[in-house]
Amino acid sequence: MEDSAAPSPGLTRNLSLDVASAVGIGIGVAMVGALLPTIARRAGLDALGLAVLAATPFVANLLGVFAGWFGPRTSRQVGRIRAAGLISLLGLVLVPHPLMMIAVALSFWLSVSFTVPFQMRLQGTIYPRSTWGRYIGAVGMARAAAVGLSALLGGALADRMGGPQAIALGALIGAGAAVAASRIRAPELATTPAYSVAGSLRALTSRPALRRVALAQGFWGGGLIAAMPLYAFVQVDRLHLSLGEVGLIGALGGVATTTSYMAWGALSDRRGAHLPLRLGGLLGVVSLIAYALAPAASVLWLAAILGGLANAAVDIGIQRSIRDHTTLEARAPAMAGWNAVTGLRGMAAPLVAGTLLGSGLVDAAGGLLLCALVSAAGAVLYFRLPAGQPDRVAAEGRPGPVSLPEPAQGITRGTAIGSVPS
């Protein structure tokens, strides 16, 4: 089966439900990604502990390779799994301990990682091929807007009612929105077939173009991921920011991501995946350098905006690359394979950075500059990607005729993939 060429029945209804579920996930990302590291640092979590916390989405990515066996097979299951992952964040109120922070973060990211592969296949069915990018851009914008707004409001609430309580409140609201995915209807795609771990990796690595993108993303995203445990040291130890100020930084990044999603999608419609990847790669490197040298919170505002633009660009570029070089049937296993490959890198990168910082070999600024150097290598590889149109894959898996470029979806800094950092 190839992507839908015409609008599916109930298109507007399905889009509304997809957007609502994306908003729920965006709220969770803000709670776990923007607020939890600062809360954990204030609770006494050291550099290695913050590195473990930063690695949780990538542990989830790695385990997501088993989505073909244990993941959702229907939209109803997608909504339920996402809601369950958000509700698990209530554990912070019951047991406000650093180990619980790591456990609930992993639970949330698992709920995302296990649902993204099926979601990609579902979206290929419910949205028409000719305007697929616009719909995916709308979903991405909704998710990014939820991340930014939730980070801002969540930070302000956390200063007044306590960090765990603010996260719990956000989790309940997010769960109510995320469950909307269970009502998406796609009669021609009632379920998705099972696929193995080997099949997932094969679906990704069998395409040379995807291998090149994965290599570039390995360096670029690796540098950004390694930087994640270092941000809290700049925010808390160097600049002594409040949770409200941290929330503002997250909000600015969210606004930049939100407002640029459609523009990056339109650019990929005209120029393919390579240009968003190249421009996003450069912006991400500059963002890291700004964070490393920031003497005041205002510089972090700039870094957040640049990082938000980079997130949306690379998100679109990666998802576009996967879409252009796989059939609809291969998309879910290819996405699971991507998550597994990037998950291995994501697990290691923050642990290396946290170990270097904890051992005193580098300070936060030095560590961030090293991360920028690694990401710069990935940006160079993005510039080496072919600029031509993609070799679309025919339904039977053989190289097919080139078609018009069709854009993509995705979520996070050095991330992606629907909502999981990559």
N, C-alpha and C positions, 0 to 999 in steps of 0.2 A: 504493500500500500504506500502511495506517495502522499504528500501533504494535500490537505483539502484545497481544491481549486475554486470552490464557491462557498459562500457563507453557509454555515451549518444552521439547522433549526435552532431558534432561541439564542441567536448570537449575542444580542444585547444583554439578555439575562445571564448568559455564561460569562460574558466580560465583566459584568457587575460583581458576580460571585468570585471570579478570579481576582479582581481588584480588592475586594473585601478581605479575601484570604491573604493576599500580599500585604495589606495593611497590618493584619495580625502578626505576620512574620516580621514586618518592619518594627513593630513595637517591641517584639522579643529581642531583635538584634540591637536596638537601642539600649535595652535594659542590660543585656549580657555583654555587648561589645563596648558600649560607651561608658556606662556607669559602674558596672561590676568591678573592673580592674582598679579604679580609684577607691571604691569601697573596700576592696580586698587589701589594697596597700595601707589604707588607714587602719585596717584591722590587724596589721602587722605582718602581712604576707611579704616574704623576702623576694629577692630577684629570681631565685629558682622557682619559687611558688608562683610568681606572676608569669614566668615562662611556661609552666605547666598549664596555667589557666589560658594563656594565649594559644597553647597547642591544642586545646580541646576541640575547636572546629575541624582541625585537620585529622585528629584521631577519628572524629565522626566521618570525615571524608573517606578515610581509609576503610573504615568498617562499612561505609556505604557501598562498597563493591559487592556486598552480599544482598543488596536491595533486590536483585533478581530472584533471590530465594525467599527473603523475609519481608521485603518492602510491600507497599500497597499495590493492588491490582485493579482497584476501582477508585473513582473520585471520592466515594463515600469514605473509603479507608484513608485517603489523603487528608481529608478534613479532620478525622478523628485522631490520627497520629500527630498532626500539627497542634491540635488543641491540647493533647496530652503532654507534649513537650513543653508547652507554655505553662501549663498548670504545675508541672514539676518544680517551677521556680518558687512556688510557695514554700518549698522546703527551707528557704533562707530565713523565713520568719520562725519556723519551728526549731531549726538548729542553726543559729547564726555563727557558724564556725568556718574557717577558711577551707577545710576539706569539703564541707557541704557546698561552698561556692563553686569549687571545681566540679563536684558531682552534678549539680543542677545545670551548670553550663554545658557539660558533656551531654546530658539528657536533652537539653533544648536543641543543640546542634545535631544530635542524632535524628531527631524528629524532622529536621530540615533535610539532612543529607539523604535519608531514606525515601523522601517523597519527591525530590527534584527530578530524578530520572523519569519517573512516570509522568510528572507534570510536563516535561518537555515533549513527550510523545502525545499527551493529551492536547497540548496547545497546537501541535501540528495538525490536529484533527478539527478542533473547534474554530480555528481562525483561517480564513481563506489565504491562499498562498500569495496573491497579488498585494494584499495589504497586511500581511502577517507582522511586519516590522512595526507598523503603527500601533497595533494592538499590544504587542509585547512591550513597546515603549511606554504605552499607557500603564501597563501593569508595573513596569519598573519604576516609573515616576511615582506611582502611588506608594510603592514600598519604600522608596527613598524619602518621600515626603514624611511618611510615618516614622522613619528612623530619625530624621532631623527634628520634627516636632516633639516626638517622645523623649528624645535626649534632652531637649530644652526644658520641657515641662517636668520630666522625671528628675532632672538635676535640681530644679527649684523645689519640688516636693521633697526630695531626699534631704535637703538642708533643713526642712521644717519637721518632717515626720520620721526621718531615719531612712537610711539606704535600703535595708531589706524590706521595709514596709512599702516604700515607693516602688520597688521592683515587683513585689507581690501584687500591688494594685495594677500595675501595667500588665502583668502576666494574665490577670483575670480578664481585663479588657481585650488583650490580644487574643486570648483563647476564644472569646465570643466571636471575634471577627474571623479568625483562622478557620473555624469549623465550617464557614460558608463554602469552602471548596467541596464539601461532601454533597452539595446540591447541584454541581455542574453536571450537565447532561450531554453525553456524546454517544448516541445509540450505536453508531458504527464502530465504536471503540469501547465496548463494555468492559473489557479486561485487557491486560497486556500479558504476553507469554513470559514464562520464566526464562531466565538466562543465567549462565554460570559465571564464575569469576574469570575463568579463562576466556569465555566469550566476550566479557566486558573489555578485557585488556586487548583482545584481538580486534574488536570493533574500533578501538581507538588507534592502535599501532599499525593497522593495515593500511592506513592512509598517510603517505609521505607528508602531505601538507599539514596534517594534524600533528605529526611528530615534530615538525619544525616549530609550530606554534607552541607546543608543549615545552620544548627546550627553551625557547625564549621566555615563556612564562615562568619556567622553573627558576631562572635567575631573577627576573624582574619581581615576580611575586615573592620569591624567597627573601629578597632584601627587605621588602615591606613587611613581611610576616615576622622576620627576625626583629624588626624594630618595635613590634607591638608591646612587648614587656618593658621597653625603655621609655615609652611615652609617659607612663605614670610617674617615673622619676623626674622627668622634666616638669610635669604638671604639679606634682606634690612637693618634691624635694628642692627643686630649683626655684620655681615660681610661686609655690604655696597657694595654688588656686583652690577656690571653693568648689563644691559639687555643682553649684549653679553655673560657675564659669566654665567648668568642664563640659556641662551640658550645652552651653552656648557654642563651644568649639564643635561639638558633635552636630549641633543644629546647623551651623554654617556649612559644614561638610555635606550634610543632608540636603540643604537647599541647593548647593552647587550640583550635586548628583541629580537631584530632581529636575532642575531647570535645564540640564544639558542632555538628558536621556534622549528626548525626541530629536535634538539636533544631531547627536552622534548616530542615531538610527537613520536619519535622513542622509547623513554623509555616507554611511555604509551602503545605503540603497544605491547611491550614485557611484561610489568608488570602491566598494567591497570592504573586507575586514581589515586590510593592511593599514589604511590611513588612520582609523581610530586607534589601532594598536600602537602605531608609531607616536602619534601625538600624546596619547595617554601615557605611554612609557616615559616620555620626556617630563611631563607634568608631575608624575609620581616621584621621579628623582629629585626635582626641584623642591617638592614638598618635604622630602626627607632632609634635605640640606637645611631648609628653613627651620625645621623642628630642632635639628642638631644645634643650630647657632642662635636660637631664639633668646633674646634678652628680656622679652616682655610678652604678655599674653596676646598683644596685637599681632605679633609675628605668627603665633599659632593660629590666629584667625586666617591669615593668608595661607598658611600651610594646609589648614583644613579645607579651604576653598579649592586650592590646587589639587589636593588629594581627592576631593569629591568629584572634580572634573575628570581626573584620571580613572577613578573607580568606574564611572559610567562609560567612559571610552573603552577601557579594556574589557569591561563586562560585555558591552555590545560586540566588540571585536571577537572575543572568544566564543560567545554563543553563536555569532554569525559564522565563524569558521566551522564549528561543529555541525551547524545546520547545513552549510553548503557542501560538506564533504561526507555526509551520511544520508542514508535513506531514512524514512520515518520509522521503519522497523528496527533499524540499527541505532536509533538515536538514544533510547533509554540505556542500552548497554554501553554505548560509547560515553555517555555522561557519567555512568557509574565507573567506567574505567578511568576517565579523566579525574574524577574525585579521588580514586585510589592512588593514582600516580602523584597527584599534587598533595595528597594527604601525607604521604611519606616525607616529602620535603617540608611540609608545613609542621609536622611533628618535630623535626630535627632543628629547624631554623630558630625558633624562639628559645629552645633549650641551649643552643650554642651561645646565643646572645646573652641569655641570663647567666650562664656559667662564666662567660668572659667578664661580665659586669660584677658578679658576685665575688669573683676571685681577685678583683682589683686590677686586672690587666688593662681594662679600659674604663673610662667614665661614661656617663650617658651620652655626652656629646660625641666622644670618640666612637662609641658603638654605633650611633646613628650615622656617622659619616662612613663607617665601614659598610653599613647596610646600604647606604646610597651608592657606594662603589659597586656592590653586587648587583643592585637594581640597574645601574647604568650599563652593565654588561648585557643584561636582558634587553634594555632599550636598543642597544646596538643590534642585537639579533632581530628585534622587531623590524628595524630598518633594512635588514637583509631578506625579509620575507618577500616573495614575488608580489609585484604590484598588479599583475594581470587578473582577469576574472577567474573565479573558481571553476574547477572541473567537477561539475555537478555529477552526482552518482545516480545512475539509473536504478529503478526499483529493484532489479535483480542483482544489484551490487556491482555491475560493471561500469566503467567510466562512461558517462552519458554526455549529451550535447550541453554546451554552456547555456545557462539561462540567465535572466536578469538577476542581479544580486538581490538577496533578501536578508534583512537585518536580524537582530537578535535580542536576547534578554539577559538578565543576570542580577547580582548584588554586591560586594564589599571591597575594601582597600586591599590591593594585592589579591583580590578575591574574585569571587564570582560564583557563577554557577547558581543562578537562581536565588541564592541567598547565602550560599556558603562560601567563605573565603577560599581562594584556591591558590 
